[in-house]
Amino acid sequence: RHPVFDSGYRAHNTNVYPKRPDRAWIGYLDGGGIILDIADKAHPKLVSRWDYQPPFPGFCHTLLPLLDRGLLVVSDESIADGAKDWPKLVWILDVREETKPVPISTCPLPPVKTFAKRGGRFGAHNLHENRPAPGTWISEDVIVGTFFNGGVRAFDVSDPFQPREVAWAVPPAPRKSRAKAIQLNDVFVDERQIVYTVDRLVGGLYVYEMRI
């Protein structure tokens, strides 16, 4: 039997891009991943919903479309300490036919048994979202995400069937953190491939140079 989780059925994170202003990609918690047709803003229409919860434990967080490749990257959010809600993954979906999203792989992660014991949460959270703004690094081949006590990690998805981890950083536990471990929460990468990531509790801002 699978454990029962109930994080609700509502929008959590929404992305809209100038390249496809008629689409919204929404992480809908236990509703899974949703693609909306928003060409008529007053009357949005459902294009598709990728519903994988259950059997997976829910809290769909971020949908990142790789528009030139017909792919969709989907991250869940870990919300329980000690990996009690594992697995919380980063998925790669084929959305060439956007009404029929097909999962084709997940990004590899280190052993859950190791990180579950470090304190706080372990599992996926947010992604660098390729926001089309000045100063933003944009890539459809490398995905960067935060994993709480698993740090910040980068994956080469040039072969979407076999994503590879190509870089990571796991800072030590911040002083006075009640989690007793780093809890990296969000990430942004600028045009110089400088990575900015923040601890969700007391650790503050961490800055890295990405060389991949």
Accessible surface in RSA format (square Angstrom, percent):
REM  Atomic radii and reference values for relative SASA: ProtOr
REM  Chains: A
REM  Algorithm: Lee & Richards
REM  Probe-radius: 1.40
REM  Slices: 20
REM RES _ NUM      All-atoms   Total-Side   Main-Chain    Non-polar    All polar
REM                ABS   REL    ABS   REL    ABS   REL    ABS   REL    ABS   REL
RES ARG A   1   278.41 116.9 195.51  99.7  82.90 197.4  93.16 127.3 185.25 112.3
RES HIS A   2   119.62  65.4 104.25  72.5  15.37  39.3  68.38  70.5  51.24  59.6
RES PRO A   3    94.07  68.6  70.06  63.9  24.01  87.3  82.74  68.3  11.33  70.4
RES VAL A   4   132.62  87.3 103.30  93.5  29.32  70.7 105.73  91.9  26.89  72.9
RES PHE A   5    67.69  33.9  42.08  26.1  25.61  66.6  46.62  28.3  21.07  60.3
RES ASP A   6   128.73  90.2  92.20  91.8  36.53  86.4  31.39  73.9  97.34  97.1
RES SER A   7    19.03  16.1   4.76   6.3  14.28  32.9  12.50  26.6   6.54   9.2
RES GLY A   8    22.99  28.3   0.00   N/A  22.99  28.3  22.47  61.7   0.52   1.2
RES TYR A   9   133.78  62.5 109.22  62.1  24.56  63.9  88.80  66.7  44.99  55.5
RES ARG A  10   129.53  54.4 128.44  65.5   1.09   2.6  55.77  76.2  73.76  44.7
RES ALA A  11    54.30  49.9  32.41  50.0  21.88  49.8  32.58  45.9  21.71  57.5
RES HIS A  12    83.66  45.7  51.88  36.1  31.78  81.3  38.31  39.5  45.35  52.8
RES ASN A  13    23.27  16.0  17.32  16.7   5.94  14.3   8.20  19.7  15.07  14.6
RES THR A  14    70.05  49.8  46.52  47.2  23.53  56.1  35.09  47.1  34.96  52.8
RES ASN A  15     2.30   1.6   1.23   1.2   1.06   2.6   1.27   3.1   1.03   1.0
RES VAL A  16    73.24  48.2  47.23  42.8  26.01  62.7  47.23  41.0  26.01  70.6
RES TYR A  17    14.84   6.9  14.21   8.1   0.63   1.6  14.83  11.1   0.01   0.0
RES PRO A  18    95.54  69.6  73.04  66.6  22.50  81.8  80.79  66.7  14.75  91.7
RES LYS A  19   125.42  61.2  97.89  60.1  27.53  65.6  82.40  74.2  43.03  45.8
RES ARG A  20    78.95  33.1  78.95  40.2   0.00   0.0  26.07  35.6  52.88  32.1
RES PRO A  21    76.70  55.9  75.40  68.7   1.30   4.7  75.80  62.6   0.90   5.6
RES ASP A  22    40.47  28.4  39.30  39.1   1.17   2.8  17.61  41.4  22.86  22.8
RES ARG A  23    25.91  10.9  25.91  13.2   0.00   0.0   0.08   0.1  25.84  15.7
RES ALA A  24     4.60   4.2   4.60   7.1   0.00   0.0   4.60   6.5   0.00   0.0
RES TRP A  25    10.15   4.1   9.76   4.7   0.39   0.9   5.61   3.0   4.55   7.4
RES ILE A  26    13.19   7.5  13.19   9.8   0.00   0.0  13.19   9.5   0.00   0.0
RES GLY A  27     0.00   0.0   0.00   N/A   0.00   0.0   0.00   0.0   0.00   0.0
RES TYR A  28    49.84  23.3  49.84  28.4   0.00   0.0   8.84   6.6  41.00  50.5
RES LEU A  29     0.06   0.0   0.06   0.0   0.00   0.0   0.06   0.0   0.00   0.0
RES ASP A  30    27.27  19.1  20.30  20.2   6.97  16.5  16.29  38.3  10.98  10.9
RES GLY A  31     0.07   0.1   0.00   N/A   0.07   0.1   0.07   0.2   0.00   0.0
RES GLY A  32     0.00   0.0   0.00   N/A   0.00   0.0   0.00   0.0   0.00   0.0
RES GLY A  33     3.57   4.4   0.00   N/A   3.57   4.4   1.48   4.1   2.09   4.7
RES ILE A  34    11.71   6.7  11.71   8.7   0.00   0.0  11.71   8.4   0.00   0.0
RES ILE A  35     3.76   2.1   3.76   2.8   0.00   0.0   3.76   2.7   0.00   0.0
RES LEU A  36    38.26  21.3  38.26  27.4   0.00   0.0  38.26  26.9   0.00   0.0
RES ASP A  37    37.41  26.2  36.39  36.2   1.02   2.4   2.93   6.9  34.48  34.4
RES ILE A  38    20.60  11.7  20.60  15.3   0.00   0.0  20.60  14.8   0.00   0.0
RES ALA A  39    71.77  66.0  42.78  66.0  28.99  65.9  47.07  66.3  24.69  65.4
RES ASP A  40    72.44  50.7  64.48  64.2   7.96  18.8  30.90  72.7  41.54  41.4
RES LYS A  41   139.48  68.0 115.50  70.9  23.98  57.1  95.03  85.5  44.46  47.4
RES ALA A  42    78.79  72.4  46.23  71.3  32.56  74.1  56.71  79.9  22.08  58.5
RES HIS A  43   118.33  64.7 112.81  78.4   5.52  14.1  86.03  88.7  32.30  37.6
RES PRO A  44    71.58  52.2  48.79  44.5  22.79  82.8  48.79  40.3  22.79 141.6
RES LYS A  45   137.37  67.0 132.80  81.5   4.57  10.9  79.30  71.4  58.06  61.8
RES LEU A  46   109.46  61.0  77.66  55.6  31.80  79.9  77.66  54.5  31.80  85.6
RES VAL A  47    27.92  18.4  10.24   9.3  17.67  42.6  14.88  12.9  13.04  35.4
RES SER A  48     8.59   7.3   2.19   2.9   6.41  14.8   8.25  17.6   0.34   0.5
RES ARG A  49    90.85  38.1  64.41  32.8  26.44  62.9   7.52  10.3  83.33  50.5
RES TRP A  50    29.15  11.7  26.98  13.1   2.17   5.1  19.05  10.2  10.10  16.4
RES ASP A  51    75.96  53.2  47.07  46.8  28.89  68.3  15.17  35.7  60.80  60.6
RES TYR A  52    15.17   7.1  11.16   6.4   4.01  10.4  15.17  11.4   0.00   0.0
RES GLN A  53    12.69   7.1   2.83   2.1   9.86  23.5   3.72   7.9   8.97   6.8
RES PRO A  54   116.94  85.2 100.72  91.8  16.22  59.0 101.60  83.9  15.34  95.4
RES PRO A  55    73.73  53.7  62.52  57.0  11.21  40.8  63.15  52.1  10.59  65.8
RES PHE A  56    67.28  33.7  63.04  39.0   4.24  11.0  64.13  38.9   3.15   9.0
RES PRO A  57    13.88  10.1   5.91   5.4   7.97  29.0  11.90   9.8   1.98  12.3
RES GLY A  58     1.56   1.9   0.00   N/A   1.56   1.9   1.01   2.8   0.55   1.2
RES PHE A  59    22.14  11.1  22.14  13.7   0.00   0.0  22.14  13.4   0.00   0.0
RES CYS A  60     0.00   0.0   0.00   0.0   0.00   0.0   0.00   0.0   0.00   0.0
RES HIS A  61    10.50   5.7  10.50   7.3   0.00   0.0   3.63   3.7   6.86   8.0
RES THR A  62     0.00   0.0   0.00   0.0   0.00   0.0   0.00   0.0   0.00   0.0
RES LEU A  63     1.10   0.6   0.45   0.3   0.65   1.6   0.45   0.3   0.65   1.8
RES LEU A  64     1.22   0.7   1.22   0.9   0.00   0.0   1.22   0.9   0.00   0.0
RES PRO A  65     9.03   6.6   2.52   2.3   6.51  23.7   2.52   2.1   6.51  40.4
RES LEU A  66     0.15   0.1   0.04   0.0   0.11   0.3   0.04   0.0   0.11   0.3
RES LEU A  67    52.04  29.0  25.86  18.5  26.18  65.8  28.85  20.3  23.19  62.4
RES ASP A  68   108.22  75.8  70.96  70.6  37.26  88.1  29.47  69.4  78.75  78.5
RES ARG A  69    67.67  28.4  43.83  22.3  23.84  56.8  32.65  44.6  35.02  21.2
RES GLY A  70    17.62  21.7   0.00   N/A  17.62  21.7  15.61  42.9   2.01   4.5
RES LEU A  71    10.83   6.0   9.54   6.8   1.28   3.2   9.54   6.7   1.28   3.5
RES LEU A  72     3.75   2.1   3.75   2.7   0.00   0.0   3.75   2.6   0.00   0.0
RES VAL A  73     0.00   0.0   0.00   0.0   0.00   0.0   0.00   0.0   0.00   0.0
RES VAL A  74     0.42   0.3   0.42   0.4   0.00   0.0   0.42   0.4   0.00   0.0
RES SER A  75     0.21   0.2   0.21   0.3   0.00   0.0   0.21   0.4   0.00   0.0
RES ASP A  76     1.05   0.7   1.05   1.0   0.00   0.0   0.00   0.0   1.05   1.1
RES GLU A  77    10.80   6.2  10.80   8.2   0.00   0.0   0.00   0.0  10.80   8.8
RES SER A  78     0.00   0.0   0.00   0.0   0.00   0.0   0.00   0.0   0.00   0.0
RES ILE A  79    66.91  38.1  45.72  34.1  21.20  51.1  45.72  32.9  21.20  57.5
RES ALA A  80    25.96  23.9  20.68  31.9   5.29  12.0  25.96  36.6   0.00   0.0
RES ASP A  81    87.64  61.4  81.69  81.3   5.95  14.1  26.02  61.2  61.62  61.5
RES GLY A  82    30.18  37.2   0.00   N/A  30.18  37.2  16.31  44.8  13.87  31.1
RES ALA A  83    11.76  10.8   1.93   3.0   9.83  22.4   1.93   2.7   9.83  26.0
RES LYS A  84   163.84  79.9 138.39  84.9  25.45  60.6  89.13  80.2  74.72  79.6
RES ASP A  85     1.05   0.7   1.04   1.0   0.01   0.0   0.86   2.0   0.19   0.2
RES TRP A  86    73.21  29.4  55.26  26.7  17.95  42.1  39.46  21.0  33.75  54.8
RES PRO A  87    34.00  24.8  33.82  30.8   0.19   0.7  33.82  27.9   0.19   1.2
RES LYS A  88     1.27   0.6   1.27   0.8   0.00   0.0   0.17   0.2   1.10   1.2
RES LEU A  89    24.32  13.5  24.32  17.4   0.00   0.0  24.32  17.1   0.00   0.0
RES VAL A  90     1.70   1.1   1.29   1.2   0.41   1.0   1.29   1.1   0.41   1.1
RES TRP A  91    19.94   8.0  19.94   9.7   0.00   0.0  19.94  10.6   0.00   0.0
RES ILE A  92     0.02   0.0   0.02   0.0   0.00   0.0   0.02   0.0   0.00   0.0
RES LEU A  93     0.26   0.1   0.26   0.2   0.00   0.0   0.26   0.2   0.00   0.0
RES ASP A  94    21.54  15.1  20.38  20.3   1.15   2.7   4.97  11.7  16.57  16.5
RES VAL A  95    19.64  12.9  12.71  11.5   6.92  16.7  12.71  11.0   6.92  18.8
RES ARG A  96   194.12  81.5 157.17  80.1  36.95  88.0  63.99  87.5 130.14  78.9
RES GLU A  97    93.09  53.4  89.07  67.4   4.03   9.6  39.38  76.2  53.72  43.9
RES GLU A  98    41.88  24.0  40.92  31.0   0.96   2.3  19.53  37.8  22.35  18.2
RES THR A  99    75.04  53.4  57.55  58.3  17.49  41.7  49.63  66.7  25.41  38.4
RES LYS A 100   145.11  70.8 137.32  84.3   7.79  18.5  85.05  76.6  60.05  64.0
RES PRO A 101    22.86  16.7   9.99   9.1  12.87  46.8   9.99   8.2  12.87  80.0
RES VAL A 102    78.45  51.6  78.17  70.8   0.28   0.7  78.45  68.2   0.00   0.0
RES PRO A 103    62.33  45.4  45.63  41.6  16.70  60.7  45.98  38.0  16.35 101.6
RES ILE A 104    40.76  23.2  14.29  10.6  26.48  63.8  22.58  16.3  18.18  49.3
RES SER A 105    20.50  17.3   4.95   6.6  15.55  35.8  18.18  38.7   2.31   3.2
RES THR A 106    51.46  36.6  38.82  39.4  12.64  30.1  11.58  15.5  39.89  60.3
RES CYS A 107     3.67   2.8   0.90   1.0   2.76   6.5   0.90   2.3   2.76   3.0
RES PRO A 108    57.91  42.2  47.16  43.0  10.75  39.1  57.59  47.5   0.32   2.0
RES LEU A 109    38.72  21.6   5.70   4.1  33.03  83.0   8.53   6.0  30.20  81.3
RES PRO A 110    26.43  19.3  15.14  13.8  11.29  41.0  23.00  19.0   3.43  21.3
RES PRO A 111    93.28  68.0  81.26  74.1  12.02  43.7  93.05  76.8   0.24   1.5
RES VAL A 112    40.18  26.4  36.69  33.2   3.49   8.4  36.69  31.9   3.49   9.5
RES LYS A 113   162.22  79.1 157.83  96.8   4.39  10.5 104.61  94.2  57.61  61.4
RES THR A 114    68.40  48.6  57.52  58.3  10.88  25.9  41.02  55.1  27.37  41.4
RES PHE A 115    11.62   5.8  11.62   7.2   0.00   0.0  11.62   7.0   0.00   0.0
RES ALA A 116    24.63  22.6  16.52  25.5   8.11  18.4  16.75  23.6   7.88  20.9
RES LYS A 117   178.32  87.0 141.63  86.9  36.69  87.3  95.04  85.5  83.28  88.7
RES ARG A 118   106.44  44.7  89.79  45.8  16.65  39.6  34.48  47.1  71.96  43.6
RES GLY A 119    20.53  25.3   0.00   N/A  20.53  25.3  20.02  54.9   0.50   1.1
RES GLY A 120     8.28  10.2   0.00   N/A   8.28  10.2   1.89   5.2   6.39  14.3
RES ARG A 121    38.90  16.3  38.90  19.8   0.00   0.0   0.68   0.9  38.22  23.2
RES PHE A 122     0.63   0.3   0.31   0.2   0.32   0.8   0.31   0.2   0.32   0.9
RES GLY A 123     0.00   0.0   0.00   N/A   0.00   0.0   0.00   0.0   0.00   0.0
RES ALA A 124     0.22   0.2   0.22   0.3   0.00   0.0   0.22   0.3   0.00   0.0
RES HIS A 125    12.64   6.9  11.57   8.0   1.07   2.7   7.02   7.2   5.62   6.5
RES ASN A 126    11.65   8.0  11.28  10.9   0.37   0.9   0.00   0.0  11.65  11.3
RES LEU A 127     2.88   1.6   1.95   1.4   0.93   2.3   1.95   1.4   0.93   2.5
RES HIS A 128     7.14   3.9   4.69   3.3   2.45   6.3   4.16   4.3   2.98   3.5
RES GLU A 129    14.87   8.5  11.01   8.3   3.86   9.2   1.22   2.4  13.65  11.1
RES ASN A 130    13.64   9.4  10.90  10.5   2.74   6.6   5.71  13.7   7.93   7.7
RES ARG A 131   115.26  48.4 115.20  58.7   0.06   0.1  41.65  56.9  73.61  44.6
RES PRO A 132    72.31  52.7  42.10  38.4  30.20 109.8  46.91  38.7  25.40 157.8
RES ALA A 133    52.46  48.2  41.83  64.6  10.63  24.2  45.57  64.2   6.90  18.3
RES PRO A 134   141.56 103.2 109.45  99.8  32.11 116.7 121.06 100.0  20.49 127.4
RES GLY A 135    34.62  42.7   0.00   N/A  34.62  42.7  19.62  53.9  15.00  33.6
RES THR A 136    16.34  11.6   2.23   2.3  14.12  33.6   0.08   0.1  16.26  24.6
RES TRP A 137    30.33  12.2  27.66  13.4   2.67   6.3  20.51  10.9   9.82  15.9
RES ILE A 138    95.18  54.2  68.48  51.0  26.69  64.3  68.48  49.3  26.69  72.4
RES SER A 139    18.26  15.4  11.65  15.5   6.61  15.2  11.10  23.6   7.16  10.0
RES GLU A 140    37.50  21.5  32.08  24.3   5.42  12.9  21.01  40.6  16.49  13.5
RES ASP A 141    69.23  48.5  69.20  68.9   0.02   0.1  13.45  31.6  55.78  55.6
RES VAL A 142    23.70  15.6  20.48  18.5   3.22   7.7  20.48  17.8   3.22   8.7
RES ILE A 143     2.95   1.7   1.38   1.0   1.57   3.8   2.95   2.1   0.00   0.0
RES VAL A 144     3.49   2.3   2.32   2.1   1.17   2.8   2.32   2.0   1.17   3.2
RES GLY A 145     0.65   0.8   0.00   N/A   0.65   0.8   0.56   1.5   0.09   0.2
RES THR A 146     0.48   0.3   0.00   0.0   0.48   1.1   0.00   0.0   0.48   0.7
RES PHE A 147     0.83   0.4   0.83   0.5   0.00   0.0   0.83   0.5   0.00   0.0
RES PHE A 148     0.00   0.0   0.00   0.0   0.00   0.0   0.00   0.0   0.00   0.0
RES ASN A 149     0.77   0.5   0.37   0.4   0.40   1.0   0.33   0.8   0.43   0.4
RES GLY A 150     0.00   0.0   0.00   N/A   0.00   0.0   0.00   0.0   0.00   0.0
RES GLY A 151     0.00   0.0   0.00   N/A   0.00   0.0   0.00   0.0   0.00   0.0
RES VAL A 152     8.50   5.6   8.14   7.4   0.37   0.9   8.14   7.1   0.37   1.0
RES ARG A 153    10.66   4.5   9.38   4.8   1.29   3.1   1.29   1.8   9.38   5.7
RES ALA A 154     3.40   3.1   2.95   4.5   0.45   1.0   2.95   4.2   0.45   1.2
RES PHE A 155     0.99   0.5   0.99   0.6   0.00   0.0   0.99   0.6   0.00   0.0
RES ASP A 156    26.41  18.5  24.91  24.8   1.50   3.5   1.58   3.7  24.83  24.8
RES VAL A 157     0.04   0.0   0.04   0.0   0.00   0.0   0.04   0.0   0.00   0.0
RES SER A 158    64.87  54.8  46.72  62.4  18.14  41.8  27.82  59.2  37.05  51.9
RES ASP A 159    63.08  44.2  58.92  58.6   4.16   9.8  30.63  72.1  32.45  32.4
RES PRO A 160    21.54  15.7  21.54  19.6   0.00   0.0  21.54  17.8   0.00   0.0
RES PHE A 161   129.55  64.8 114.42  70.9  15.13  39.4 114.42  69.4  15.13  43.3
RES GLN A 162   127.83  71.5 120.41  88.0   7.42  17.7  35.39  75.3  92.45  70.1
RES PRO A 163    15.62  11.4   4.44   4.1  11.18  40.6   4.44   3.7  11.18  69.5
RES ARG A 164   136.66  57.4 133.73  68.2   2.93   7.0  60.47  82.6  76.19  46.2
RES GLU A 165    52.06  29.9  29.31  22.2  22.75  54.2   9.21  17.8  42.85  35.0
RES VAL A 166    45.63  30.0  18.09  16.4  27.54  66.4  23.84  20.7  21.79  59.1
RES ALA A 167    28.95  26.6  23.52  36.3   5.43  12.3  28.92  40.7   0.03   0.1
RES TRP A 168   155.12  62.2 125.43  60.7  29.69  69.7 100.07  53.4  55.05  89.3
RES ALA A 169    20.26  18.6  14.53  22.4   5.73  13.0  20.05  28.2   0.21   0.6
RES VAL A 170    49.65  32.7  20.26  18.3  29.39  70.8  20.77  18.0  28.87  78.3
RES PRO A 171     9.77   7.1   1.77   1.6   8.00  29.1   6.11   5.0   3.65  22.7
RES PRO A 172   112.77  82.2  99.19  90.4  13.58  49.4 111.47  92.0   1.30   8.1
RES ALA A 173    53.26  49.0  27.41  42.3  25.86  58.8  27.41  38.6  25.86  68.5
RES PRO A 174    19.40  14.1   5.07   4.6  14.33  52.1  13.85  11.4   5.55  34.5
RES ARG A 175   196.81  82.6 177.19  90.3  19.62  46.7  85.69 117.1 111.13  67.3
RES LYS A 176   180.97  88.3 138.56  85.0  42.42 101.0  98.18  88.4  82.79  88.2
RES SER A 177     2.97   2.5   0.03   0.0   2.95   6.8   0.03   0.1   2.95   4.1
RES ARG A 178   194.95  81.9 166.12  84.7  28.83  68.6  74.29 101.5 120.65  73.1
RES ALA A 179    13.18  12.1   3.81   5.9   9.37  21.3  10.86  15.3   2.32   6.1
RES LYS A 180   156.69  76.4 140.07  85.9  16.63  39.6  92.37  83.1  64.32  68.5
RES ALA A 181     7.78   7.2   5.68   8.8   2.10   4.8   7.78  11.0   0.00   0.0
RES ILE A 182     3.56   2.0   2.25   1.7   1.32   3.2   2.25   1.6   1.32   3.6
RES GLN A 183     3.85   2.2   3.85   2.8   0.00   0.0   0.00   0.0   3.85   2.9
RES LEU A 184     0.00   0.0   0.00   0.0   0.00   0.0   0.00   0.0   0.00   0.0
RES ASN A 185    31.29  21.6  31.29  30.2   0.00   0.0   0.18   0.4  31.11  30.1
RES ASP A 186    57.81  40.5  57.19  56.9   0.62   1.5  12.21  28.7  45.60  45.5
RES VAL A 187    10.83   7.1   0.00   0.0  10.83  26.1   2.45   2.1   8.38  22.7
RES PHE A 188    80.57  40.3  80.34  49.8   0.23   0.6  80.34  48.7   0.23   0.7
RES VAL A 189     0.00   0.0   0.00   0.0   0.00   0.0   0.00   0.0   0.00   0.0
RES ASP A 190    10.07   7.1  10.07  10.0   0.00   0.0   7.54  17.8   2.53   2.5
RES GLU A 191   104.15  59.8  81.50  61.7  22.65  53.9  45.44  87.9  58.71  47.9
RES ARG A 192   150.48  63.2 126.57  64.5  23.91  56.9  64.14  87.7  86.34  52.3
RES GLN A 193    53.30  29.8  53.30  39.0   0.00   0.0   8.11  17.3  45.19  34.3
RES ILE A 194    32.45  18.5  32.45  24.2   0.00   0.0  32.45  23.4   0.00   0.0
RES VAL A 195     6.88   4.5   6.88   6.2   0.00   0.0   6.88   6.0   0.00   0.0
RES TYR A 196    61.82  28.9  59.21  33.7   2.61   6.8  44.56  33.5  17.26  21.3
RES THR A 197     0.97   0.7   0.00   0.0   0.97   2.3   0.97   1.3   0.00   0.0
RES VAL A 198    56.08  36.9  56.08  50.8   0.00   0.0  56.08  48.7   0.00   0.0
RES ASP A 199    12.00   8.4   0.00   0.0  12.00  28.4   0.00   0.0  12.00  12.0
RES ARG A 200    93.38  39.2  60.83  31.0  32.55  77.5  13.57  18.5  79.81  48.4
RES LEU A 201    46.57  25.9  16.02  11.5  30.55  76.8  19.60  13.8  26.97  72.6
RES VAL A 202    88.56  58.3  55.93  50.6  32.63  78.6  63.56  55.2  25.00  67.8
RES GLY A 203    21.63  26.7   0.00   N/A  21.63  26.7   2.85   7.8  18.78  42.1
RES GLY A 204    39.59  48.8   0.00   N/A  39.59  48.8  37.38 102.6   2.21   4.9
RES LEU A 205   108.59  60.5  77.04  55.1  31.55  79.3  77.04  54.1  31.55  84.9
RES TYR A 206    46.40  21.7  42.82  24.4   3.59   9.3  37.87  28.5   8.54  10.5
RES VAL A 207    81.05  53.3  52.07  47.1  28.98  69.8  52.07  45.2  28.98  78.6
RES TYR A 208    68.72  32.1  63.33  36.0   5.39  14.0  61.07  45.9   7.66   9.4
RES GLU A 209   105.98  60.8  77.17  58.4  28.81  68.6  20.07  38.8  85.91  70.1
RES MET A 210    16.70   8.6   6.21   4.1  10.49  25.0   9.21   7.8   7.49   9.9
RES ARG A 211   196.50  82.5 162.90  83.0  33.60  80.0  69.90  95.5 126.61  76.7
RES ILE A 212    89.28  50.8  15.85  11.8  73.43 177.0  54.72  39.4  34.56  93.8
END  Absolute sums over single chains surface
CHAIN  1 A    10417.7       8105.2       2312.5       5906.4       4511.3
END  Absolute sums over all chains
TOTAL         10417.7       8105.2       2312.5       5906.4       4511.3
